[in-house]
Amino acid sequence: MKPHYHNETALSLVLKGTVQERVNNITGFGGITNVIIKPAGVIHDNMFSNDCTIISFYLKETNTFNKIDSEILKEWSWINGGNCQNLFFKLMYQKSESEYYETLKALILYLKTQKIKTANIIIPEWLQDVKRILDSSSHEVIRSKDLASFCGVHPVYLSRAFKKYFGQSIKSYLKTVRVNASMADIINQEDILAQIALKNGFSDQSHFCRTFSETTGLTPKKFKNFIQ
């Protein structure tokens, strides 16, 4: 994509695949569950993997926006957003201005906390391998002991390390990956909901709808109607 900029601050959530963003000749790389903060007026270009799906929206910058702690929105950032889908989508469909900014403040606090937690932290390569396996395994049954054996570490150590660096248990992260992959399929209009559920590792459509709603605050049907 050619270099461009946005007139308003944008937030993007990577649902599937990978993306590179080059800003000021520095390339950032991210994938599933990453939130990208894109300040207004910053020139950048993108490179997406073939299967990449991202959902983005522009923030409403009014006088109220200037009254909240929005410092984090002024710097281009990649942040692990594994636990923020509910806030992300709640912000997108809020109609009341007061509720919009209450949700925005909660999301900003979450992103700020995540950024502080991960500042100057280098994730071990073996743990990044675990995340890559999970990112591509939305349709498979993954057991922690098998991942631990693959990495040559004890399952308990793996669980503790994963939660320390990624802010979620492996089980919770895999659920997020499955929901995100399902959202990508809905956006790309692939298959009916029952097929999407089975494709992404859910036992049935009921299990899929329940997990989807718990994660995003929307039913799959409402999400489909919302993004159309």
QUIMONOR-V740530 format. One record per backbone hydrogen bond with DSSP energy under -0.5 kcal/mol. CO is the residue of the C=O (numbers start at 0). NH is the residue of the N-H. If there is no record, write none. Layout:
co-><CO | CO>
nh-><NH | NH>
//
This chain:
co-><3 | 5 | 8 | 9 | 10 | 11 | 12 | 12 | 13 | 15 | 17 | 18 | 19 | 20 | 20 | 21 | 22 | 25 | 25 | 27 | 29 | 30 | 32 | 33 | 34 | 34 | 35 | 35 | 36 | 36 | 37 | 38 | 40 | 42 | 43 | 44 | 46 | 48 | 52 | 52 | 54 | 56 | 58 | 59 | 61 | 63 | 64 | 67 | 69 | 70 | 71 | 76 | 78 | 78 | 80 | 83 | 84 | 85 | 86 | 87 | 88 | 89 | 95 | 96 | 97 | 98 | 99 | 100 | 101 | 102 | 103 | 104 | 105 | 106 | 107 | 108 | 109 | 110 | 111 | 112 | 113 | 114 | 115 | 117 | 119 | 120 | 123 | 123 | 124 | 125 | 126 | 127 | 128 | 129 | 130 | 131 | 133 | 136 | 139 | 142 | 142 | 143 | 144 | 145 | 146 | 147 | 147 | 153 | 154 | 155 | 156 | 157 | 158 | 159 | 160 | 161 | 162 | 168 | 169 | 170 | 171 | 172 | 173 | 174 | 175 | 176 | 177 | 178 | 179 | 180 | 181 | 182 | 183 | 184 | 185 | 188 | 191 | 192 | 193 | 194 | 195 | 196 | 197 | 203 | 204 | 205 | 206 | 207 | 208 | 209 | 210 | 211 | 212 | 218 | 219 | 220 | 221 | 222 | 223>
nh-><43 | 40 | 58 | 37 | 56 | 35 | 14 | 54 | 32 | 52 | 48 | 29 | 46 | 22 | 27 | 44 | 25 | 22 | 27 | 20 | 18 | 33 | 80 | 13 | 36 | 78 | 11 | 37 | 38 | 76 | 9 | 41 | 42 | 23 | 3 | 21 | 19 | 51 | 14 | 15 | 12 | 10 | 60 | 61 | 65 | 66 | 67 | 69 | 72 | 73 | 74 | 36 | 34 | 80 | 83 | 87 | 88 | 89 | 90 | 91 | 92 | 93 | 99 | 100 | 101 | 102 | 103 | 104 | 105 | 106 | 107 | 108 | 109 | 110 | 111 | 112 | 113 | 114 | 115 | 116 | 117 | 118 | 118 | 120 | 121 | 122 | 126 | 127 | 128 | 129 | 130 | 131 | 132 | 133 | 134 | 135 | 136 | 139 | 141 | 145 | 146 | 147 | 148 | 149 | 150 | 151 | 152 | 157 | 158 | 159 | 160 | 161 | 162 | 163 | 164 | 165 | 166 | 172 | 173 | 174 | 175 | 176 | 177 | 178 | 179 | 180 | 181 | 182 | 183 | 184 | 185 | 186 | 187 | 189 | 188 | 190 | 195 | 196 | 197 | 198 | 199 | 201 | 200 | 207 | 208 | 209 | 210 | 211 | 212 | 213 | 214 | 215 | 216 | 222 | 223 | 224 | 225 | 226 | 227>
//
